[in-house]
Amino acid sequence: MDLKTDYITPKTVVVYPEGRLDAMTAEDMQKQFSEIIEQDVTRIVVDLSMVTFMDSSGLRVLISGLKAIRRRSNGELLIARANSQIKTALRLTMLDRVFPVYDSPEDALSTVKPV
């Protein structure tokens, strides 16, 4: 899995994973989240537009990232540009109530107050 990050502000980061987010790659994303959160980032937007598949390991890493950022800074983790398979997985697990899916990172960021 390829992971790119874009710091919008010192407290806001957009993460761009590419490829599959499954048991083989979830650990990479978990490490990325940990490194970002240790820098006192309070908002992470995950742009899933280049993720071709996500399984329960991918869902687990999103939940883990959300818990970690909330614990560290009372921050938030937002989801943007999920494909239909990912939206279905979120809906079936009722995680769509925790992670609303935004059309773009900009839409996600516009729904929250600036830091």
Secondary structure, 3 states (H helix, E strand, C coil): CEEEEEEEECCEEEEEEEEEECCCCHHHHHHHHHHHHHCCCCEEEEECCEEEEECHHHHHHHHHHHHHHHHHHCCEEEEECCCHHHHHHHHHCCHHHCCCEECCHHHHHHCCCCC
